């Protein structure tokens, strides 16, 4: 019970630090006159992956990379299904899909499948890590290049760049500390219950790390920012699958159970394909489709628990 309380406290620290990091990174982005879609897809999404990235790095350093990889892939499946379903149910009109999101993400499932293609042997080398990082950066470069145009900027934010940068740095420090404690108490909690730590990382910790993008997306759709909400989730997922996994391999090349790629990562790609099929149907994600996303996540949980339980 004590480990569970410390784990919850650690996740709360991660969540709050990430929330502050998103806020101050967004302010800096507005100062740099980035379009809203790019803010959601690149700035906010990259900040959003820091919790699971730091947790994964800490797990690798502690010699349990499977915990971190399970957290990354598990949180991605949750983002593409559970998080977006909650967002869809939060608005009566459904979630509108801008045509440019579909146009500019035609290769999205392919990029998302890259960790499967290079991880079939159950090992990520530094060369493969560099390849994944380069692929993620290239994807974001294409997004930025197609969307880089001037937009109105809130003038009062121009004068607080240094303040935002300072608070962003403090938030990152909180993320580092929270991620270290999350891995420590997450593993201790799994050992106390005599269950596979991968399950704790995949579901308990993985779900906890989706909270920043969930709350950001909920705030966005309430202000008619559907593109911002979708951009945040899609950007977070592609960052996790390429850049975060790549950084993990670059710092400490590691072996992992191949079923994480065969099953968890395959569910991740299948969730993306399902989501994009809904996005193309009438350019809106309906509540019925949101329910199907929830059922897909329930199936994912059932399969993973059966195999790893």
Secondary structure as GFF3:
##gff-version 3
##sequence-region A 1 309
A	DSSP	alpha_helix	2	31	.	.	.	ID=ss1
A	DSSP	alpha_helix	36	38	.	.	.	ID=ss2
A	DSSP	pi_helix	39	44	.	.	.	ID=ss3
A	DSSP	alpha_helix	45	48	.	.	.	ID=ss4
A	DSSP	alpha_helix	50	61	.	.	.	ID=ss5
A	DSSP	alpha_helix	65	78	.	.	.	ID=ss6
A	DSSP	pi_helix	79	83	.	.	.	ID=ss7
A	DSSP	alpha_helix	84	89	.	.	.	ID=ss8
A	DSSP	beta_strand	95	96	.	.	.	ID=ss9
A	DSSP	alpha_helix	99	104	.	.	.	ID=ss10
A	DSSP	alpha_helix	108	118	.	.	.	ID=ss11
A	DSSP	beta_strand	123	124	.	.	.	ID=ss12
A	DSSP	alpha_helix	126	147	.	.	.	ID=ss13
A	DSSP	three_ten_helix	155	160	.	.	.	ID=ss14
A	DSSP	alpha_helix	161	193	.	.	.	ID=ss15
A	DSSP	alpha_helix	197	199	.	.	.	ID=ss16
A	DSSP	pi_helix	200	205	.	.	.	ID=ss17
A	DSSP	alpha_helix	206	209	.	.	.	ID=ss18
A	DSSP	alpha_helix	211	222	.	.	.	ID=ss19
A	DSSP	alpha_helix	226	238	.	.	.	ID=ss20
A	DSSP	pi_helix	239	244	.	.	.	ID=ss21
A	DSSP	alpha_helix	245	251	.	.	.	ID=ss22
A	DSSP	beta_strand	254	255	.	.	.	ID=ss23
A	DSSP	alpha_helix	259	259	.	.	.	ID=ss24
A	DSSP	pi_helix	260	265	.	.	.	ID=ss25
A	DSSP	alpha_helix	266	280	.	.	.	ID=ss26
A	DSSP	beta_strand	284	285	.	.	.	ID=ss27
A	DSSP	alpha_helix	287	308	.	.	.	ID=ss28
###
